[in-house]
Every structure is written in structure tokens, then in C-alpha cells.
Amino acid sequence: MTKKASFEEQEVRVRQYMVERAERAISLRNKDSEFHGLEREFLYHQSQMIVDYERTKDIKHPRDLGDARENLLQDFLRNSGYLPKKYTVSERSVRIISPTGHISNEIDIALYDAENLITLMKRQKVYEVYPIENTYGVIQVKSNLTKKELKKGLENLRSFKKLRTSNNASHGHGFAILFAYCSDMKWADIVNELKAFASSAPKSEYPNAIFILDRGFFLFMEEGNSTAVLNHQIEALKSVAIYGVPDRQQLNLFQFNSLLIDILIETKVTRAELRSYFRLPNITEEKSYRFMLGNYAEFSTCKIHGDFSRKISSSSLKTIVSWCRQTAPINSVKAINIAYNQLEDEKAYERQPQVAYIYNPDNLSLTDALTLEHQDNEHKKSVTVLAYDMIETEGMCIWLPYYYSVRDKLISDCPKCKKSADKQKTNSTPKKMIT
């Protein structure tokens, strides 16, 4: 009784047969015409890329090996002539950053708008930082796609897909593709890993495609419907299935190039504003915020440990924003006039129409919430001073009274003092007796 061939073994046989037939047909076409279509060209390109990939195995240093394999795909995209010239391919590893302050992991290849690109940072020839507004999308390159490398690649791409052009943006901007040269994983195992990823990540953070050069490619789809390639298509999926296409004709590189162009055409880029990147906001998980008085407010000084950054935790920021969204904003000048018990000045409010959301869950009077009495020792008198931080987040200017910051610990104190106190508390806790 003969052993039944596995799916992978069957695919190898089918591939060998179909490629051999294609090569024979191409050989006959060559006699009639110098150029008779892209089938021959891409068959040559893919064969050569696999040969060049095998040659890189002689490289011993891991970093050099990774660079060499990234360069194979970079060279094809840059020099083959099949990518429209308006799309530029990065020459080295990059990181993409958003005006929200969030930054991607290191990405192997970025495609960007060269005409409007602003390079925000360069570190010799190691990597560069690009703004998300100028970036069409990214490609993460893997050699042999193992289970570990698949997960790592998906997470790297996810770090890019998480980026937003603003805190108010509801979805990502560009595309993300995972490209590998080969894989020893079984086809079913790859599908299962992609299903597991899809069940644990928001659809807005899915890659747009996964290609394995010598095996085939994978897309996300809804059962019974067409595949989802563009971001808005993926995000609209009601249920998620994996669509896999084995490469039986050695034309996976053509499929990759075709799909890449389709996505590029549908992806829009905009001009990045230098002002948006001058001083990036503080990050707290998926959200960010900035102290509007900048250097005057973003740090404090501990008498023991010196300067430290003042930070707002994700939970505190969520509490502040949630409360402020339920209250009406007030003209900034008017709020100060009320706090100081000054007369109304409608003309001043018209000249300075900026509004503020005042965090005031206890409904204190604005005098009590926004001011405090300060003892002026030099002049030996008490003066009323403003007592609040101004933060900007999610399109709102929020005034955060010191009263609530201190009482509810909304802004962090010296982290070294806290660490020391926590350690002392742990050491003073009686250890459970062992019986």
C-alpha cells in the first residue's frame, strides 16, 4: 500500500509539471518574437531571485545576511522597471512616525512619495525616520518563514498599521505586506497561524498580503465572498477567512508586483507639516497628549533626584478625556475672568475665541478650581495665582487643576522616589510564616 502524498508533496509535483510546460511553450514563442509577454520575464526574474537568495547563505554575519536579502527585493522593485517611477523604494531600513508621537518598529522596506518626502532623522547608513503622511506603505522581508518569524513579521507590520495621522483618525493610513523567500511550514500551519493572528488583532492592523516566493500568497477574505486587499475592504469584513493561492507556475513574483501596484494606486499620501513634528507629544499606549506650555510644564524637579518627566498614565488620560467630553467648553478668557471675579468682557472673548475644557468632576467654583493663594515672602503678602496644567489631546485643550492632579495622582511624581517607597513598603511587609 503506497503512502498518500502530502499537500506539499503534491504541490511540488504540480509545480514542476506546470513550470516545465510553460518553459517549453516559452521556448517556442522565443523563436517567433523577442518579446511575447511578461510571463517569460517574470519567470526569469523569480528564478534568478531564488538563485541569488541561495547564494546569500554563504554570508555568516546575521545583520549582513538580513541586509543582503532585503537588497534582493529592493533591487527588483527599484531596477526591474515594473514599479511606476512615482513610487520610491527606501534604500535602507526605516521607521515610520506619526504626529501623535507613535513610531513603528524597524521596517525593511518603505515605499514613499519622493517629491514631498521629509526625512525626519538620519543615523548614518543604519536607518531613517519618515513621516506617515509621505509613506504609501511598508514591506517586511523574511528569509525562511518559520512560525517564530511569521509572528515577528506580523507584529512589525502591525506596529506600522497602528499609526494614525492624528489622535482622531479612526483607521490606519498605508499598506503592509509580509514577503518571505521560502518556508518549511506546512500550508495548513501557515493558515492556522494567520487565523490566530486575525482573531487577536483589530482588522485595521491586519497585513494586506503575505507572500512566500517559492510557495504562494495569502489574503484575508470573508467566507463566500471576494478577497479583501485594501484597508477599507479588510476593515469591512464581518467574518474572517484565509484565502491561499499556491504558486504552481512560478509566477508568484508577478502576483506580488501586480497586487502591490493595485494597492499603491488606491493609497493616498499627503504633505507632512514640519510643525507637527517639532516637539512630539507624550505617548500613553494608543493615545498621546502634550503639555501646552512645553518645557515649562513637562518636567519637574525632585529635591533628592533632580529633574524628572511629568507623565499622565493611560488610565488617567482616559478618565480626564471621558469626563471632559461630557462637559461644554468655555472661552479661555472668560474662564480666567470668572476665576478672578472680574467683569465680563464680550469683546475680549470675540478677539480671543479659543475655548478650554476644564476638568472639574467635583463641580468646584472656577476660583477654587483654577487658582490658589500663594504667599509672596518678598513682598510679605498673599497673591492669587493660576493653578492648572494645560494639556492638548484628541483635539481638545484641557485645563487640569493642580487640585485634582495632586488629590487623584493624575500626573506622576518623581519615579525614583516612588520606586524607593514601593521597595521600602515591600521590605516592611511581614513575610508569611512557613509551617
N, C-alpha and C positions, 0 to 999 in steps of 0.2 A: 504494500500500500504506500503510495507516494505521499510525501508531506505537502500539504497545501501551501502555496506560496503566499507570503505576507503581502499586504498592500504595497509596502515599499518595494519589495522584490518585483511585483507585477508592474509597478510604475517604471522601474528601471528598464525592464524588457520592452514595454510600450514605447518609452522614450527612445531607446536605441533603435527600434524599428522605424519610428516616425522620422527621426533625425536622419537616418540612413536614406530613407525615401526622399526626404527634402534635398539632401546633398546631391543625390543622383539627378533629380529634376533640375536643380540649380546648375549642375554641370552642363546639362543640355541647353539651358537658357543662355549660358555664357557664350555659347557658340553663335548665338543669334544677335546678342546685344551686350554692350559694355555695361549698361545699367538697365536692369529689368525689375527694379523694385527694392524696397527696404528689407525684404525677407533675408536676402543674402548678406546685406551689410550688417544687420543686427546679429545674424548667426555668427559672422566673423567676430564682431565686437564681443559678444558674450563668450565665445570660445577663447579669445585672447585674454579677456579679463580673468577667466578661471585659470588659465596658464600662468598669468602674472601673479595671481593670488598664490598659487602653489609655490612659485619662486620665492615669495616673501617668507616662507617657512624657514629659510636659511638665516634670517635675521634673529639674533639672540636676545637683544635688549627689548623688554616689553614695550617701552614707550616708542622706540624706533619702529617696532613691528606694527603697533597700532597706527602710527603716522603713515607708514608705507601703505597700509590697506585703506586708510581714509583717502590717501592721494590717488589710488586707483580709480575710485568713484569720482573724486573731484576732477581728475584729468578728463575722464569721459564726459562729464557734464560741461566742462569748460571748453574742451577742444574738439569734441566729436562733430559739432555743428548742428546737433539736433535740439538744442535748447535755444529759444529765441534770445537774442543778444540783450534785450531789455532786462533780463533776469541775470543777476550776477551771483557767482558762486564764491563763498568765502575761501580764502587761501589757508586759513589755519583755524584751530578750534576757537569757538566764540561762546560768550554768554550773552543772553538777551535780557534786557531790563525794562521795567515798566515805570511810568511816572509815580506809581503807587509805592515804589521802593523795593518791590519784589524782583528777584533775579533768578534766572534759570540755572540749572546745573550746567556744567561744561558740555557743550554741544559740538559734535564733529563737523557738521556742515550746515551753513545757513545760506538761504537764498534771499537776496535783498535788492532794493532799488538803489543802484549805484549813483544815480543822478542826484538823489536827495539824501543819501546816507550821511549820518553824523556818527563818527566813531567816538564814543564817549570816553574810552580808555584803551590804551595800548600797553602791553607788557612785553617789550622786545618782540620776539617772534613766537612767543608762547601762546597767547590768546588775546582777543579783543572783546570789547563790550559794545553791543549795538542796541539802539532803542527799538522797542517793539513796533513803533509806528512805521519804521522803514523796512521791517522784516516780513517777507512773504511766508516763510516757514522754515522748518529745520529737518535735517535727516541725521539719524543716529546710526553709525556704522558698526556692525559686529562681524567678527571673523566666523568662528564656529558657534552657532546659536545653541547653547546649552540652556537648560531650564533656568540656571542662575543668571546667565547673560540676557535671556529673554526678559526676565523680571527687572533686571537692572536697566536694560534699554527702555522698557516701557515707563519706568519711573523717571528716567532722564527726560523723555519726551513729555511726560506728564508735568514736569516742572516748568516746561515751556507753555503747554496748553493752559496751565493755571493762570498765566499772566493776563492782566486786564489793562486796557488803555486808561482806565480810571477806576476809582472805587465804586462808581455807579454802574459800570459796564456789567451786563448780565452774562456775557459769554466771552470766550477767547477770541483771538484775532487771526492767527495764522494756522498753517497746517503742520503736521508732524508725521514723518514716515520712518519706520524702522527698516533698515536694509542690512541683510546678512549675506555672506558668500556661500555658506553651507550650514548644515545642521545634521547631527546624528540622532536628533529626537524623532520619535515616531510621529507620523502625521496626526494621529488621534491625540497624542500627548500635547502637541502644539495647540490643537483646537481646544483641549481642556484647559490649558493654561490661559488662553485668551478669554475663554468663558469665565474663568475665575477672576481675571482682572476686570472684566466687564461688570461683574456682579459687585465689585468692591469700589469702583471708581465712578464718579459722575460722568455722564455721556459727553459733557463738554471737555473732558480730559482724555478721551479715547484717542489713540493714534488714528490717522486717516487711512493708513495701509501698512501691512507688514509684508516685506518681500524677502524671500530666501532664494538667491540667484540660481542655485542648481536644483531647486525643489519646486517652487511655485510661489503664489502670494495669497494673502488672506485679507478679507474686508469684513466689516460688520454689516449686518442686514437684519431686516425684520422677517420672520418666518413667512414664506409665501409671497414676499414682495421683492422688489429690486434692491440691489446693494446700496449702501449709504457711503458716499465718498467725501462729500463736502461737509463742513462743520454743521451747517444748519440741518442737513439731512440726518446726520448722526444724532444730533440732539433731539430730533423729532421722532426717533424710534420709540415705539410703545413697548416692544419686547425685543430682545437682542439674541441673534443667532450669528454663527460664524460661517462665512462663505469662503471656501478654499478652492483655489484653482491650481492643480498640479501642472508643472511645466513639461509638457510632453513633446514639444517641438524645439526646445532650446531657444525660446524667444521671450524668456521672462524679462530680459533687459529691455526689449521693445515694449512690453506691457508696462514696465516701470516708467519708462520715458514718456509713454503716451499718457498714462494716468497723471504723472507729475505735471505735464503741460496743461491737462484739463483742470487740475486743481489751481495751478498758477493763474490761469486766465480768470478764474472766478474769485480769486483772493485779491482784495484791495489793500493798498498801503496808503499812508498819509504822510504829511510832513511833520517831523518831530520838532517840538519847540524847545530851544535850549533852556529857556526859563524853567521848564518843567523838571529839568534835571540838575538845576543849580545846587539845591540842597534838598536831597530826597527825604521824604517823611520817614518816621519810625514805623517799623513793621511789627504787627502783633497778629501772628497766624495769618489768616486770609485778608485781614483788614490792615489799614495803616492810618496814621494821624501825624500832624505836625504841630509843634508849638509855634504859634504865630509870631511870637516875639523872638524866635530863633535863639541865638546864643545867650540871650538874657534869661531864658526860661528853661532851656533843655538840659541844663545841668545844675547841680547844687554842690555845696562843699561841706564835707564832714570834718569836724574838728580833729578827729583821730586819723581818718584815712584819706582825707583830701577830696578832690573832685570826683563826682560820680554822675552817671546819666540818670535823669528822671524818666521813668517809664510807666506806661499805663498797660496793664495786662489785658489780654483778650476779653476776659470776663468783665472787667471793669469798664472797658470801652463799650462793650455790648450793653451794659446797664445804662451808661450815660447816653448813648445814642438812642436806645429804645425809649427812654423817658423823654428826651428832647423831641423826638418825632411826634409825641403826643401833645406837645405844647405849642403855642403860637409864638413866632419870633417877635422881637421888639426892636425898634430903631435903636441903634447903639448910643447915639447922643441922648435920646430920650431916657434910656435906662440909667445913664450916669446922672442926668438931671434929677431923676426921681430919687436915686440913691443919696444924692447930696441935698435933697429937699430944695432944689432950685426951681425957678419958674419955667413953665413950658415955653418952648421956642420953635414954633412950627416952621419958620423959615430956615432955621438951622437943620431941622430934620429933612427938609427938602434938599438942602445943599449937600447933606451927607446922608444918603438914603440907606447906607449899609445896615443890615439887621443882624441880630445875635439871638441864639437860642441859649437861655440861661438855665443851667441845671439847678433845679430848686425843688427837690421832692418834698421837703417839709413846708413848702409854701411860705418861706420867710419873707419879710418885707425886703425890698431891694436894698435898703440901707443896711439891714442886718446881714444880707447875703453877700453883698458886693464890697462892703467897707469894713474897716476896723479902726479902733483908736490906737494910735502909735505915739509913744512917749518920746518927744524930741528933747533929749537931755541937754543939747547945746543951748537951746532957747528956753529950756525948762517949761515946756508946755505940751499939751496933748493935741495931736493933729489927726484928722480923719483921712485915711489913705485907702486907695482901691486895693482889694484883696481877692484877686481871682486870676486864674490862668486862662488864656485864650488858646483853644485848640481848633484845628481845622480837620474835619473828617467827613467823608461821604457827602461832600458838597455843602456842609454846614459849618458856620462859625459858632463854636460853643464856648460860653463863658463858664468856667468851672471854679466856683468859690473855694477858697482855701478851707473854709469851714468843713465842707464835705470831703475834700481831699484828705484832710487830717483825720476827721472822725471815721470815715469809711475806708481809709487807706487806698484811695483811688489812684494815687501816684506813689511810686516806690520810694522808700528811704534808702539810705546807704546799704548796698548789698553785703558789704563786708561786715557791718555791724549786725545785720540780720543773720548772716551765716554764723557769726560768733555767738549770738544769742541762742540760735537753734541748737548749736553744738553744746552750749552750756546747759540748755534745757534737757537735752538728751542724756548728758552725763549725770545730771542731778536726779533723773528718774530712777527710782529703785528697781533693780533687776529682779525678775521673778525668781523666787527660790526654787531650786531643783530638789525634788523629793525622791 
